């Protein structure tokens, strides 16, 4: 999978920018499944998002999902427009 692996606690140290292609709608179904996996089974999801330093990857539990953001641990929000890949 692409992207530099970082700890989920480091996400707020990077300036998150939109991905070249907005895949928000494409990833919505996968993110809803990731949310259920995280909440019911404590299963983690690999998420790649775009930053000024290039793609970053985290392994995390998705805590909540809106039409614009995913929320991970510590209330950290990642814009859906910045997502490059979602795998579980």
Beta strands, then each sheet from edge to edge (+ up, - down):
strand 1: 4-5
strand 2: 45-51
strand 3: 54-60
strand 4: 64-65
strand 5: 69-71
strand 6: 77-79
strand 7: 83-87
sheet 1: 1+ 3+ 2- 7+
sheet 2: 4+ 5- 6+
end
